[in-house]
Amino acid sequence: MSSNNQVSISSIITELIGHLGQLPGIGPKTAERLAFHIIKAPESKIIELSKSLEKSKQMLTFCKICFIVTENDPCSICTNEYRDKSVLCIVHDSIDAYAIENTNSYTGTYHILNGSISPINGIGPQELTISNLIERINKSTPKEIIIATNPTIEGDATSTYIINQITNNEIKISRLAIGIPIGGDLDYTDNKTLTQAFNSRQSIR
Amino acid sequence: MEKKKYLNFEGITISSRDYGEFDKIFNILTPETGVVTCIVKRMKKNNQNFDSIDIFQKMDFKASVRENLWLIYESKNKFSWFERPIDLAKLISSNIMAELCIYTNSINENNKYVYHLFNLCLSLISKNKILLSLIYFQVKILLSEGIFPEINICLLCNTSLNPGNYYLTFENGSLICSNCPISKNNSILLEEYEIRLLKFISKNEISSVDIINNKLSKNANIKLYKKLSEYLKYHTNQELKSEKIFFSSLN
């Protein structure tokens, strides 16, 4: 069969797939699926979506204190008088702070790093909000800092770097525990996690 | 229907990135195939078949092999070089070696050697011998890729070189004697001790290099590392992203 008989995909769809594929967490197949979903969806829905995208870009900003994504600067967490300002939790991204907020178990404040140190991607401490964090700690001297970076090598390197920058020895610094997930089976837990769970075990009596 | 073919192999994870909502893509250095790109599905969810995979771990893998992307089904941890939490300088230097592996992964016969070299240099880095391991890695990679410069004779006039300082020209891949014309673009001046060290590293194993290198200052090592890095950049046509924050991490 000659190549002239092949159906070529519209350049508009290709462009849409290309844009969607640039989003984090979206692979080429998902980008394709989303593109065709958008094309098939009612026009009103798509207008709503595009307005929402535009509004997010225009109205959302980063809190100048904690760098969380917010409509109001400073954000509702930093300005909330019931939040415990003496406890500061450091996370990679706003989405991590939202995950912790959903637990309803933390009442302190946050500092968002906006990423983790990733040398292979050219991301060093200067690309993150670490200098703002150190300035903030020196000004407000919290009683405790909870480091909640991801338990990956890069997350660990980020936390080590931050700890080395904090010169005030009176501040308690803690890390989130690593261990067996609730509902998980011991025999299916990998060696590293199990070792870590043993090392950070808690006494119950 | 054709039965899926599985491959069991050992490898060192050298870089990773997120893919999709739950998946991760890893570059894995293997002794047989060099650097291979692998996808681990649903890695961010709990998965019974996996020991936790992170970069710079030696692991046993089971994968189905496709042309460009291998799909990992199982993994078992064999060895980790670094105690957690890892120091930033150690992470960056390991990243530098990983990038060099990815950019110079061209000669298949060298895969076993590069795998062994990477192992060796990671263990040196874990013992805090960061600059030594990087310089050793640079020299041995240049040798294995066949782009190690000619440092015994001037390639332009074929005369052997007496001890001294000489320009290394990137294009010729050779030191140039003082009688031959030198274009200072794309060339660097190597000092006598640097040329001597390069000769020594190129011929010797790490144990003897370690003894010699101990006599050099940190600054001398940084200078030589930077020169070799420039030479490698010219030949691989790639800038190492990890290098951007390397020197500040050494302080």
Interface residues (C-beta under 8 A of the other chain):
Chain A: P24 G25 I26 G27 T30 I117 P119 I120 N121 G122 G124 P125 Q126 T152 I153 E154 D156 A157 S159 T160 Y161 P181 G184 Y188 D190 N191 K192 T193
Chain B: S15 D18 Y19 G20 E21 D23 N46 Q48 F50 D51 S52 D54 I55 F56 N77 S80 F82 R84 P85 I86 D87 L88 L91 I92 N95 I96 A98 E99 K241 S242 K244 I245 F246 S248
